[in-house]
Amino acid sequence: MNYVHLITIFGLSACLSMVLTGLEIPMLQRLKAGQSIREEGPQAHLAKAGTPTMGGIAMLISLAVASLLAFFAFGAGSEMLVILLVTLAYGLIGFRDDYIKIMQRHNEGLTPRQKIVLQIGAALVFSIYEYFCNPAARAIVLPFYGGIDLGWLTIPFLVFVMVAMTNAVNLTDGLDGLASSVTAVVALFFTVICAIWFGGVKLKAGIYAPSHDSAYFAAAIMGVCIGFLKYNHHPARVFMGDTGSLALGAGLAALAISCGAEFFLPIAGGIYVAEALSVIIQVFVFKTQNGRRFFRMAPLHHHYELGGWSEVKIVTVFSIVTAALCFIALMGIRGR
């Protein structure tokens, strides 16, 4: 692995994301592409109404440019382009949803059915490709254990991972800088394991040999998140919207799938899991307990926000917890 190339991809993606986001903000303001705030949400968020959203467009462009550089200049293989394509596909789904809500002034955007059908369709195409064309994707690794082979069940499993992680990241994008901060840490984790854990590790399911291609893409995701934080940290001057959050979720899931690390994703991305579970628990309790609530508000970050935590404190704590979870996940690799 050429670490100079890896650092170059990270630096380029971070700089591009920062520059393009800065250029995008006044354009979004002129288009009046402002965020609408739910009245039932935290009252402090009402002041954010009108803040430009769809900042994920700059993130996707930066991610694509950095990935193409790695492919054409640094010799990255086709696996990275496949990961990029599925990430862009989810970004387009998010863009369509944002466009309907913001530019066409339809508050609901795509219907839930439309969203899930499009997400499953993109995930299915990607999963079938990975199953038949990438041997590493079939050698699914269990932390602290080794490899397992699910056979044909691998395809529906990969679809579930992709759709679940994408929507979990989307739910996490509810505070200034939260999704971008947590995702930058998780992307660093994948950069490390894809760049270092390489060379044919013998597992019960066969030979596990993740490609360095994925390391370049992970470094690019980390870079675009850090660059975007320049304008997304509290008080945010721009939000990524579904354009960014769906793409980031798909990118992380695709990285995990490409090297058989699906079960490491919910450990390193434990915050995403907690955010999604908080919504599921809240809805279940509300519907089965006559309108009672388990959390003050869901997703989980709003529970702490209504408990008196500032946005900065929540983002800081969640990022530190993510770093700790990533360390635990790394220990799972060592304990194979």
N, C-alpha and C positions, 0 to 999 in steps of 0.2 A: 504494500500500500504506500503510495506516495503522499506523505502527510503535508508536504508543501502544496500539492494540488488540492488536498482536502481543505486546508486553511484558506486557500484562494477562493474556493467555491463558497465557503462560509462568509468570507469577507465581502465577496462580490454580491451575494444575495442580501446581506445586511445593508450594504450601501445602496443598492438598487431599491430595496424596499423603503428605506428612509427617504431617498430622493423622490421616488415616484409617489409615495404617499403624500409628501409635502406638496407636490405638484397637483395631486388629485384633489386635495381638500378644497381649494378655491373653485375647481370645476364642479364639484358636488354641491358647493354652496350656490353657485350660479344656477344649477339645475334644480335647486331646492330639494335635494335628495336628503332630507332630514329625518332623523329617527322619531317615530311616534312612541309615546310612553303609555303603557297600560295604566288606567286609573286605579286598578286594584293592586298595583305593585307598590313598592315602598314609596312613600310620599316624597322623599328626598330626590327620587329619580325624575320627578316632574320637571326639575330645572334642566334636565338633559334634553328635553324635547327640542327638536330642530337640529341637533348635532349631526353633522354629515355621517352617513353610513355607506355601505358598499365599498368600504376601504379595502376589502379583500381583493378587489380588482388589481390594485397595485401589488399585492402579495403574490397573486397568481402569475402576473407578468414577470416579476422578479424570480419566482421559482422556476418558471419555464426557461428564462434566459440562462440562469445558473446551471440548470440541468443540461441544456443543450451545449453549453460550453464544456461541461464535463464529458459529454458524449463525443463531440467533434474534436476537442483539443486534448483531452486527457485520457481518451481511450476507454471510457466507461461503456459497458455493454448494453444490449437491448433491454435487459430487465429494468434498468433505470427508466427508459423511455416508456415502458409499459406502466410502471408505477406513476410516472408523470401523467400519462393519459387518463388513468382512472381518477387521479386527483383532480385534473382539469374537468373531467366529466361531472364530478360532484360539485365542483365550483360553479359550473354552468347551471346545475340544478338550483343551487343556492342563489345564483344571479337572477334566474328567472323568477324565483320566489320574491327576492328583494325588489325586482323591477315592478312586479305586479303590485306589491304592497306600497312602494314608495313613489314610483313614477306614475303609475296608473291609479294611485289613491284607493286601492282595494285593500283594506286592512288585513284580510285573512291570507292574501297571497295564494299560492298553490293550495289546493285542498289536501287534507291528510292522505287521501287515497292516491292522488297524483304524486305526492312526494314519495310515498313508500313504494309505489310501482316503479318510478324512475330510479330510486335508490337500489331496489332489488335487481332491476334490470342491469344496471351498471355493475353491481357487485357480482352478478351471475356470470356475465361475460368475463370479468377479470378472474373469477375463481376457476372457471373452466380452463382458461388459458394457463393459470398457475398449476393446476392439477396435472395437465398433460405436458406442459413444456418446462416446468421448473421442479426438478427432483427434490430440492430443499424444501419446497412448500408442502410436500407430502410427508416429510419427516418431522412431524409436529413434536416439539420439545416440551416436556413437563419440567418445571423448575425442581431442582434437587433430585431429579430422577433420571431422565433420559428421553429417548424418542419413542413415539407411538405411531402406528399407522392405522388410520380410520377407514382405509379403503375408499369406497365410493361415497361414504358419508362425509368425506373431507370437503366435498363441494358445498353441500348445504351448511356445513360448519363454517366454512370461509365466508359464505354470504352473510351468515348471522354475525360473525365478527365484524365485518365491514359495516353493515347497517347499524349495529348496536353502537360501535365506537363512534361512528359519524354523528349520530344523534346525541350521544353522551357529551361529546365535545361541544356540540351546538347548545346544549343546556348549560354548559359551563360558561358560555360567553354571555354573562349577565352583569358583570362589573367591569369598571375601567381597568384594562390590562390583565384581567384574570386569565382568560383563555390563552392569550399570547404568552404570558409568563409561564404558566404551567406547561404549555406545549413546547416552549423553548427548552425546558428542563428535560422533558420526556424525549425530545428529539436529540438532545445531547446523549442520553442513554443509548439510543439506537445508533448514533454515530460511533460510539465507543464499541458496542458489541459487533457492529457490522465491519468496522475497520480492523479490530484486533482479533475477534473470535473467528478465525478463518483457517482453513487448511485441511479440512476433512476430519472432523471429530467422529469417532466411531460410536454409533448409537444402536439401540436394539432394533430400530426401524431401518438401519442401513448406514449410509455415510451422509453426514450433515456438513455441507460446505457452503455457507452463505456467501453471496457474491459481494465484492467490494463496491459494486455499482450502488448498492443500497446505502452505503456509507456516504457517498456523495449527495444523495437525495436527502438523507437525514440531516446532513450539515446544511443543506440549502434551506430546509424547513426551519432549522434553528436560526439561521441568519435572517430569514424574512420576518420571523416573529420578533427578534431583537430589534431589527430596523423599524418595524411597525410600532414597537413600544415607545419610540421617540414621540409619537403623536397620540398614542392610545393609553398612556399611563394617566393616572388621576391628576387633574381633571381632563378627561379625554377630549381631544379635538376632533376625533373621528372614530367610528366603530367599524369593525370588519364586516358586519352583517352575516347573513347566511352564506354569502359568496365566499367569505373567508373561513367561517367555522366549519361548514360542511367539507370544504376542501382539506382543511387541516386534519379533521377526523379521518377522512378517507386516506390521506397521505400516511398517517401513523399506522392505520390498519393495514394498508398495503405493504408498508415496511415490515411489519410483524409477519405478515403472511409470506412475504418473499423469502424469509429466512427461517420459517417454521417456529417463530417466537410468539405465537398468538397468546399463549398462557402467561407470558411475561408482561404483555400489554396491560391487563387489568391490575397487575402489581405495580408496575412503574406508573401507570395512569390511574392509580387508585382514587384520585380526586374525581376523575370523570365518572368512575363507577359509583362513588358516593353521591354525586350530583344526580345521576340517573335514578339510583335506588330511592333517593329522597322523594322524587316526584312520584314514583310507583307506590311507595308507602303512603304518601300523603293522599293520593287518589283512592287507594284501597281503604284506608281508614275513613276517609270522608264519605265514601259510598256505603260502607258497611256499618258505620257507627253513628248514623243519623246526623251527618254534617260535622262531626268532631274533626279536629286537626291534630296530627301527630307533631308536625313542625309549626313554628310560627308562620312560616311561609316556605314554599318550595320553588325552585331548587335550593339546595343546602346553603349556598352563600347568602341567600336572603334571610334564612333562619338566623344566622349570626349577625347579619346587618340589623335586623329588627331587635336583636339582643343587645345592641349598643356598640358593636364593633364598627370601626370605620372601614371604608373600602380599602384603604391602603393596608390596614392591619390584616384584613381577610386575604388579600392578594399575597402579602408577605408570608403569612402563616401557611396558606395553601401551597405556595411555592416551596417553602422549607419542607413541608410534609412530603411533597412530591420528590424532592431531592433525597430524602430519607428512604422513600419507597423504591426509588431507582437503585439506591445502594443495596437494599435487600434483594432486589431482582438480580443484581450483579452477583451477589452471593449464591443465588440459585444456579447461576451459570457455572460458577466455580465448583458447586457441589454436585455437578452432574455425575 
